[in-house]
Amino acid sequence: MIVEFEGEVFRWAARLDSDWYFVALPLELSEAVRETQTFRRGFGGVRVEATIGTSTWRTSVFPQSSGEYVLPLKRAVRDREGIVPDGIVLDGIVLVHLSVLDA
C-alpha cells in the first residue's frame, strides 16, 4: 500500500525534557492500514517508509484511541525539512508519501 496525504504537524509533550512530533493519518487511510495489517508489532505499530520533502526514513505508525494512526517525525527529518517547534511549516501542514511495509 502506497499513499500520499497532507497532515498537520502536532506536538506531544511526553515529559518536561522531551517533546515528540507527529502527523496524523486521515481516518479513512488509518482504517485502510488497519484492514490490511496482518502482523501487529509493539503498541499496534505498523512498519512504514515515509517521505516528507527530500527526507525518507523507516519507522512505524501507531494507532490512537481516535481510530487514527500517527506518524512520528524524527528530529533529523524536522531539522532537514524546516519543521520547527510547534509544527510551523507551510501553515502547519506537510505532504507525506507513505508506503506500508507490514501487510
Secondary structure as the mmCIF struct_conf table of DSSP 4:
data_model
#
loop_
_struct_conf.conf_type_id
_struct_conf.id
_struct_conf.beg_label_comp_id
_struct_conf.beg_label_asym_id
_struct_conf.beg_label_seq_id
_struct_conf.end_label_comp_id
_struct_conf.end_label_asym_id
_struct_conf.end_label_seq_id
STRN STRN1 ILE A 2 ARG A 15
TURN_TY1_P TURN_TY1_P1 LEU A 16 ASP A 17
STRN STRN2 SER A 18 ALA A 24
HELX_LH_PP_P HELX_LH_PP_P1 LEU A 25 PRO A 26
HELX_RH_AL_P HELX_RH_AL_P1 LEU A 27 THR A 36
HELX_RH_3T_P HELX_RH_3T_P1 GLY A 42 GLY A 44
STRN STRN3 VAL A 46 ILE A 52
TURN_TY1_P TURN_TY1_P2 GLY A 53 THR A 54
STRN STRN4 SER A 55 PRO A 63
TURN_TY1_P TURN_TY1_P3 SER A 65 SER A 66
BEND BEND1 GLY A 67 GLY A 67
STRN STRN5 TYR A 69 PRO A 72
HELX_RH_AL_P HELX_RH_AL_P2 ARG A 75 GLU A 81
TURN_TY1_P TURN_TY1_P4 GLY A 82 GLY A 82
STRN STRN6 VAL A 84 VAL A 84
HELX_RH_3T_P HELX_RH_3T_P2 PRO A 85 GLY A 87
STRN STRN7 ILE A 88 ILE A 88
BEND BEND2 VAL A 89 VAL A 89
HELX_RH_3T_P HELX_RH_3T_P3 LEU A 90 GLY A 92
STRN STRN8 ILE A 93 VAL A 100
#
